Amino acid sequence: MPLNPGLMKITLMLILQLFFAGLSLAQKPDQGREPGKLLIQLKATSDKAGMDNLINVFSSCGLSAERLLSKRMHIWKFSFDEQATDAVDLLKKVRQHPSVSLAQFNHKVQEREIIPDDPSFVNEWALKNTGQMNGTPGADIMATYAWDISTSGITVNGDTIVVAMVDGGVDLGHSDLKLWKNRLEIPFNGSDDDENGFIDDYNGWNAYMNSGNMQQSDHGTHVAGIATAIGNNNTGVTGVAYNTYLMPVAGSSTDEAVVIIAYDYVYEMRKRYNETNGEAGAFIVVSNSSFGIDAGNPANYPLWGAMYDSLGAVGILNVASTANRGWDVDINGDIPTAMTNESIVAVTNTTNTDILNTQAGWGLNSIDLGAPGTSIYSTRQGDTYGYKSGTSMSSPFVSGSIALMYAAANQATLQQYDANPSLVASKFKRYLIATVDSLDALEGKSVSGGRLNLFNALQMVQNPPFVTSDPPEVTLVMEPNTTDTVTILLTSHNTEINPYTAVIPDSVHWVYAEVPGGLLVGSNAGTLKTIFNTSGLSLGSHRTTITIKDYFLNDLIINLEAKVEEDVHTRLTIPSEAALKTKPNPFASMTTITVVLEQASDISLTAYDMNGRQVAGIFNGFLSAGAHELMWNPKVTPGVYLIKLVYNEAVKVMKVVRK
C-alpha cells in the first residue's frame, strides 16, 4: 500500500530536523569541561594490567588515575597534561583503547536556583542576600537553591502539608497568604460539624475567645508571611514554603491556660489526621510560636512541656523564638526555649551580616540554631507589607523550612514517618542542626554553632545519613578460655560529622567494645575494636549483637557470634553483606524490611507466595545509596513468603514467615 504523500512529507521533515539538530549539537563545543580531567569507565573484564596499559599508552601526555569514583561501575577520574596534547584528540584515542568502555571530559556543574517573580522579593535578603541593605552577600538561608529541589506543599504520598501558626491571629483577607480551611466544618452555623470538639473552626481556632472567630494581628500576619506567603504569584513577597497552607491559631497569650488551649487544637487536628488516615484533621508537621516568657524556669511549666511532648509524639516539631534579650537563656531561663524537650527547635536572631543580633538571646545547651530576624520584609495587617525585627521573625524561617523538608522527603522516609512520626520528626531536627552554615557569632552560643541553611537541609533529607560496617557481621571461631580482638570499620555517609555509641546487651559478658563510642568524620572509616573472651563459655555457638547508634537516630545492628571449639586456631569468618534483611522474622503482624544499596537505584520490592503468585507490591521507586527501612504489614494468611528485591539489574530474594 503506497504511503500518503502528506505523511511522507512530514516524515522527511522530521528526519531532516533530527539530522540538523544532531549536527548542531555535534559541532557545539564541549561547554564547561574541566581542563586536564577525564572520566573513564573501564570494562568490567579489565584488570590491573589493563589499567596499567592504558596509562602507559598515554604516558606522553601524563595520563594518570586520580580517584576511583564508582567501584561497582569501574568509573575513574583521570588527569592529564593539557599542554602536552590536544584534549579532543586524546579523548578520541582513549575511547578506542580496548580496556575502556566509556570516556568523557569532566565538567563543572552549575547550581540551579529559582527566583520568584514577586515584586518585593528583592527586599527579602534572608532568602537571597546580594548585599542589599548593606548586608553580606550569601548571608542567607540559600532558599533560591533549595527551591530547585522542591517548592511543593504536598508530600510524594499526597498529604497536604500544613504549618500551624500559634500567634496573635492572622489577617484572613490578605491576598498573599495561603490559609488552611477546615473543609469538614460549615462556617458560622454554631455547630461542631466534624465533631472534633471545636465549634465553627473553619478558619482555625481563637484560643483567647474559645471560638472559631479568628482575630487579626499585625505580628501574626507578618510571621505567617515569612513562613508561607504565596510565591511566584507576581504579588508582594515570597514565603519560605510558598506553596504550603498555614493554619492560624490565636493563642500567644500571657495566660498559660490560653496557650495550652491553642496547642491542644493543633494536637487534636493532627491526631485526627493520623487516626482517620487523612479523612479528617490536618497534616500538620510543624507549629510556630513567636512568643514566650522571659527568664521563665522550665521546672515551673511542666504542662507546657508535656504539651510539646504530645505534639512530638504525633509527628509535630515545635519551633520557638527565644527572648529578645541579650543574655544567656541557659543561665537566665526562658519559656519555651530553655526547655530541652526533643520536639522543640529553639531559634535566635541573626542579621544580614551573619552576626547575632545584640538584643537576641543565646544558649549553648538550649538554642539550636540561628535564623534571619533583623529587618525582615513580610506581609502586614490590612493586606499590606513592611519590615519587622526580632526573634519572632527568626522562627518562621525554620518552620517554613521544616515544611519543605517533608515536601522533599522520599517515599521511604514518609513511610517511616507514618509508622513512627516522632522518630522522623526528631531526625529532621538533627538534619537542621547538622546542616547550618557555621558562624563565629554562634559558636559556643548555640547547639549547632550556625545559621539555618535550607538548601543543605533539603539535600540531607534526600540523602539521609547512615552508617555501614566492614565486616557487616562477625563470626569468630575460638578455643575455650581465650581472648581475641576484631576490628570493625565504621563509615558514616552523607554527613561530615557523626558521633556514635556502641551498645551490647548488659547480659552479655563474653564480648565488649574497647571504646564504646566515637566520632566518625567525613568518609574516613573509624575503628571499633571488639574484644571476645571465651572464659567460662560452653562449647558451641554464642550469639549477640552490637548496635551502633548514631547522632541521626539510626541503629546499625551488627550480628556477633563466637563459636567455641576445642583444638582450633582462631579464625574470623566474614559473610558477604546482605542487600536485604527483615526483622522480626518470623513476624506476627508487621516486619521491617531493610534494603541496603551501595548506590542510588530504582528498586522494586515485591512479596510472593511459595507458588510464585504475587501477594503484595511493597515498594516501587527510587532510593538513595545507603540503608532504608520499609514497613510491611501484609494482609496475608500465616505461612512462608518470598521477598524479592530488584535493583540495578540485580535480584535478591529471601524467605519470611508470617506466624
N, C-alpha and C positions, 0 to 999 in steps of 0.2 A: 504494500500500500504506500503510495508516494506521500512524502511529508508535506504538510500545509506550508505554502510559501511564506506566510507571515510568521509561522513558528520557526522556519529555517532562518529567517532574518533575525529574529530575537535571539536564537541560539548562537548565531555568528557574532552578534554584538556582544553577548556575554563572554564568549571565548576571547574576543579582542580586548574587552575590558580587563579580564583576568590576566591576559598576556602582558598588557602595558602596565597594569598595576604591579605585577611581579617584576617586570623590567625596571620600573621606577624604584621599587624597594631594593632590588639588587644593586642598582647604581648609587643608592644613597649611602654616604659614608657611615661607618660604624660609630654612632654617637656615644659619647660618654665613656669610652673604653679607658681602662687604667693602663698607663704606659708600662711596658715591661712585665705584664702579667698575663698568664693564660690559665684557663680552667680546662682540665683534661680528664676525661673518663676513660680509664683503661679497661680493656676487655677482661671479662671475668676469668678467662683462662690465662691471662698474662701473669707471670710470676715475677719474682725479684729480678731475674735475668732480663725479662722483657723491659722492665723499668730501667735497669742499668743501660741496656742497649739504646733505649730512647734518649737517655741523657748523653750517651757517648756520641750518637749520630749528630746531635746538635750542640756538641761541646763548644764549637767555634763561636756560637752566639751566647754562650754562658747559660744554657738551659739547665735549671736545677729545680728539684722538688722542694717546695716551700712548706706545704702543710696539707695533711690529709683532711678533706672536708667531709667525706662520707665513706666509712669503712665498707658498708654493705654494698654501696653502689660504685665503689672504686673510683671516686672522684677526688682529684688532687688539684691544689693550686701550685702553679709553676711560675718561676720568674725567669727573665732572660734580659740580655743587654740590648736595649732599644737602639743603641748607637752602632751595634755590630752587625745588624741585619735589617732587612725590610720586614716589618712586622706582619704585613698581609701575606707576603711570600712564605714567611716562617709558619704561619698558621696553616696555610695550604699544605705545606710539606708534612707538618705534624699530623694532620688529619689522615695522611696517606700511610703513616707508619703502621706496621702490622699489629702493634700492641695497643693501638688507640682505637676506641670505639667512637667517641665524640670529643671535639675540641672547640674552644671559642675563646675570645678575649674576656677578661674580667671587666666588669663595668661598675661605675659609680651609680648608685641608686638614689633617686631624688625622693625626699619625703613629700607626701601629698597633704594638702590641708584644704579645709572648706572655709571660705569667707562668706558669712551670711550677707544678704542684701539689705538688712535692716539699717536705716539711715544713721542711727546713733551708735552703731557697732564701734565706730572709731573711738567713741568715748569710753569703751569698756576695756581699759588697759589690763584688767585682770584676766581676760580671755585671750588677748593678744597685745602684748606690750611692745610697741615700736619706738618708745621713748617719749610718747605723748605725756603732757603734764610734767615734764622734766623727770620722767621715770627712766629706769634702766631697761633697755631693750632685752627681752627674754625673761624679765621678772614677772612671769605669768604662769598659769596652770596648763599651758600648751593645749588649750581647748580646740583650736582650729585643726590641729593634727589629730587629736583624739576623735573628732567628728568624722574623720575619714575612716575610722574603724566602725563607729556606729552613731547614729542620731535617733535611733528608733525609740519609741515609747512602749514597745511590745516585745516580749521575750520570744525566742525561737519556738517556744511551746504555745504561744498565742495568749499569754497572760498580759493584760493591760497594766503597766507599771504605774503606781501611784505614790506620790510624795505627800505625807501628812504634815501640814504646816501648823504647829501649835503656836499661836501668836495672839495679837490683839484683835484679829479679824482681817478681812480682805475686801477690797473694792470688787464686788461681784460683777460690776458693769465695765471693768477695764477691758479694752479691746485687745490688749496684748497678753492676756493671761488665759491659759487653757485650764479651766476649772473642772474638777470632777463633779459628777452628779450621781446621786443615788437613784438609779433608774427604777428600782422596785418601790420607791416611795412616791406617792402622789403629793405634790407640794401644797401645803397650807390647807389641808382638808381636816385637820385636827385628829387624824388617825395614825396609828403606827402600822402602816400598810405592810411593811416587810417583817413585822414582829421581831425587831431587833432590840426593843426596849427604848427606842428614841422616836418621838413623835415629830413628823414633818422634817426629818433630817435630809431633805433633798439636796441642799447645798453644803452639807457638813453639819457641824454642831457648835452651838454657842454655850459653852460651859458656864459663863457668867450668869446667864438667864435660864439655863437648863431648857433651852429652846432651839428649834430649828431656824429661828430668825437670825441670820448672820449679821453681825455688826461690822462696820467699816473701820479700818485702821491704816493710817499712812505708813506706820512702821511695818505692819504685817504685809501690806501691799508691796512695799519696797523689797522686803525679804523674799516674798513669793516670786517676784520678777527675776531676782538673781538666780534662783534655782530653776525656774521653769518657764520664763517668758517665752512666748512663741517666736521661733526663729525662721528666717527666710520667708517672712510674710510682707517684706517691704514696709514694715511698720515699727517704729520705736526701737526697742532693744532686743537682745538675744539672751535667753537663759542658758544655763549650763546644759540642762536636759530639756532642750527646747521643743521636743515632741511628747513630753510627759505630762500627765494630768497632775494637778495639785489639789489636795483635799484641804479646805480651810477648816480649822478648829480654833475657835476663840477661847483662850484659856490661859494666857500669860499673866496670871494674877498674882498679887501679893498674898492671896489667901491660898494656902496649900491644898485645901479641900477642893477648890475650883480646878487646880492643876490636875489632881487625881481624876476628877470627872472628865477632863479633856483627854487625858491619856487612856482612860477607860473606854472612851468612844473609839479611839484608834485601835486599841486591843480587840474590842468586840468586832469591829468590821473586818480585821484581818483573820481573827479566829473563825468567823462565819465563812469567810472565803475558803479557808483550809477545810472546814468541816463539810461544806457543800460542794466541794470540787469546783469552785468558781461560780456557782449559780447565784450566790448572794455575797454581800460584803464587798471588800475591795482588796486587791493585791498590793497592799502597802509594804514597801521594802525598807522605808526609812521615815523616821519622824524628825522634825527640826524644831529646836527650841532656842530662841534668841532672847532668853530672859533667865533670871536666877536670883540668888540671894548672896550678896557679898559677905564674905567671911563666915558663911554657914559651915557648921560641922556636920559631916555626913552621919555621924552617930545619932544625931537628933532627928534624922529624916528617914527612918527605916522603911516606911510605907512608900515613899517616893522611889527609893532604891528598889524595893520589891516590885513596883510597877514596871521599872525598866527591865528587871529580870523576866517578868511575864511577857513583855513585848519582845524581848530577845528570844524567848522560847518558841514564839510563833514565827520568827524569822525577820524581825524588825530591828535594824540598827537605829540608835537614837543619837543624833548629832546635837551637840550643845555648845553654845558660845560661852567662853569664860568671862571673868569680870573685866570691866573697863577700869581697871586699877593697875597701876604699875607695880605689882607686887607678886610674890611667890605664893601661889594658892596652895602649894604643899604645906606651907607654914601657916598662912592666914586663913585658909579654908575657902570654900566656895560651894554653892549648890546651884547646879548639879555637878560641875566639872571636877570637884575634888573627890567625887565618888569614883571608885575604881571598878564598877560593875563591868562585866565583859561586854555588854551590849551598848555601852556609852562610847562615843567618839567625841573627845573634847578638843576644841579648836580655839586658837588665838589669832590675833590680827597682825598681818604683815602689810607693808606699804609697797608702792610701785618701784621702790629701790631695793626691795628684798631685805628690809630690816624690820625688827619688831617694833610695832607702834609703842611709843613711850607710855601710853595710857592703857596698855593691854597687859593682862596677867600672864604668868608663865608657871611652869612646874615640871620638873624633870620626871616625876612619877605620875602626875595627873594629866598634863596636857599632851595629847597625842601628836598633834601637828599644827602648823600654821596654815592660813589661807588668806588671800587678799581681803582687806576690810577697811581700807582707808580711801576716801573719795571714790566711792562706788556709785556708778550711774545705773539707775534702775527705774522700774515702774513706781508711780506715786498715786495717792488717792485722787479721785476726780479725773481718771483717765489721762493723767499727766506723767511726767518723768522728772527725775532730779537726782542730786547727789546726797549721800549719807555716809557717815563713817562710824566705825565701832566694831566690836567683836560680833555684834548682831549680824553684820554684813558678811562675816567670815564663814559662819556655819552653813549658810545655804549653798555656798560653793561646794562644800563637801557633801551636802545632802543631794544636790543635783548630780554630783559625780557618782555617788553610790547607785542612784537610779540608772545611770548609763552603764555601770558595771554589770547590772543584771541584763540590760539590753544587749551587751556584748558577750554574755556568757553562752557557752555551747550547751547542747542538749544533755551531755553527761553531767555537767555541773548543775544544771537545773534539776536533773533527776535526783541528784544527791540532795539538793535543796528541798525538794518535795519530801524526801524520806527523813531528812534531818536538818530542818531550817536553821536552827540555832548554830549548828556546826558551820554551815556555809557562810552565814552572816558573820561569824567570828573570823573565818578565813578572809573574807573581804575586808574586814577591819585591819587585819595584818597586811594585806596587799597594799592598802592605803599607806600604812606606816612604812612599809619596806620600799615604796617607790617614790618617796618625796625627793625634791631637789634639796640637797643638804645646804644649810645656811649657817654661817658663823654666828649669826644673831640668835639662832635657836639651838645651837649646840650646847648641851648641858642644861637647857631650859625647857625641853620637851622630850617625849619618849622617842620620837623619830629623829629629832635634830634638824627638821627641814620643813619645807613648804609644799603643799599639795601639788602633784603633777598628774593630771588626769590622763594624759597620753600614756605615761608609764603604767598607771593603774590598769587601764584597759588592756594594754599589752600583757600584763601579768594575768589578768582574768582569762585571756585567750590562750595563754601558755602557762598554766599553773605550775608553781614549783613542786618538785618531788625529789625523792632520794632513792638511789639504787645502790645495791651492794654487789661486791665481787669477792667471793662467790655468793650467789643468791641463797644457797643453803650449804650447811656444813655437816658432813658425816665423818667422824674420826674413829678409826679402829685402834684400840689401845689395850695394853695389858693391865691387869689389876694393880692398884696401888702405884700408879704412875701419874706424872703431870706433863702436860704439853700445852703449847700456845699456838693458836691460829689467828693470823692477822686478817681481818676483814676490811676491805677498802670501801669506803662510803663516798659517794659522789652526789652533790646537790646540783640540780638542773634548774635553769630558768630564774636564777637569782644569784646575786653576788655573795651574800652572807646568809648563812642558815645555821643557827645554833640547834643542837640536838641533845637528847638524853637517850641512854640505852637502858632498857628495863628488862630484867629477868625475873620471873616469879619468885617471891620470897621463899617459897617452899623448896626451891631448887638450890642445892649446895655443892653440886659437882662441877658447876661452871660459873664463872663470873667475868665481868668486864674489868680489865685493869684500870681504866679510867672511864667511868660510866657517863660520858658526855663529852661534848666538844663543840668546835666551831668549824663548819665547812665553808670554805672561801672559794668563790669562782668555780671553775671546772676542775680544780685540783682535788684529787682524791685524798680524803682523810683516813687515817688508820685507826681501827678499833681492835685492840688486842683482847682476845677472849682466852681465858685460862681454863683448861679442862683438867680435872683431878678425879681419878677413879678410886681414890682411897675409900674403902668401905662399900663400894658398889658391887652388886652381884654380877655374875656373868650374864651376858645378854645385852639387849638394846635399851638405852635410856634416852628419852626424847624430851625436849622443851623448846622454847622459843626465846629469842631476844627481839624486843620491839624497839625500833628506832623512832622516837617521837621528835618531830622537828618543829621549828617555830611556826610553821604554817599549818599546824594541826594535822599533818599527815602521819599515819602509822605504817612503817615498813616492818613487816614481820618476817624474820629470818629463822627458819627451822634449824635446830641444832640436834645432833644425835651423837651419842657416844656408844660405840659397840665394844663391850668389854669381852675380850677373848684371851685365852692363855697362849703363850708361846707364839706371839705375833710381833712383827715390827710395826711400830706406829705408822699408820698411813692415812692420808686425807683423801676422801672421795668427794669430788665436786660435781654435782649434777648440772646439766645444762639449764640455763634459765628458761622457765616456762613463760609462754606468752599469755597463758590462760589459766586462771585459778578460780575456785569457788570456796566460799566459807559462809555458813557451815555446809558440810556435805557428808552425810545425808542432812536434809533440812525438812522442817515441818511445814512452814507456810511461805517463807521468803529466804532467799540466799543472795549473797553479794558476790557478783562476778567481777574479778579483777582482770583487766586487759592491760598488758604491758607492751608498748610499742617502742622500738628503737628509733623510729622515725615517723613523722606525721603521715596519716594514711586515711583513705576512705575505707571503712570497715563495715561488715555485716555480721551480726551475731544472731544466730537462729537456733531454736530448740527443735529436736526431732524425737519421735518415739523409736523404740527398738526395731520397728518395721520400716523405718525410713520416712514416715509421714511427718510433715512439718506440723508442730503444735503451737509454735509461738515465734513471732519476729520480735526479738528483744531490743535490738538497736540497729539502725542503719544510717550512717552518716560519717562525718569527718571528725577525727580525733587527733590532737597534737601528740608529739612524742612524749612518752612517759607512762605512768600508771594511772588508770582510770577505773573507778568503781561504779558498776551498774547494778541496780537492784532488780531482781526478778521475783515477782510474786505471782506465780502461774496458777491458772485455773485448770489444773490437770489432776488426774487421779494418781494415787500413790504408785510408784514404780520407778524403773530406770529410764533415764533420758540421755540424749546426746546433745551437748552444746557445741555448735560449730562456729568457729571464728574464721572469716575470710579477710585477709589484709595483704596488700602489696603482692598480689598473685600467690600468696601462701595460704595454707589452710591449717588450722589447729582444731582438734576435736578432743573433748573429754567427757567422761560419764558423770552424771549427777543422779542422786537418788532422792526422790520425794517420798517421805515417810507417810 
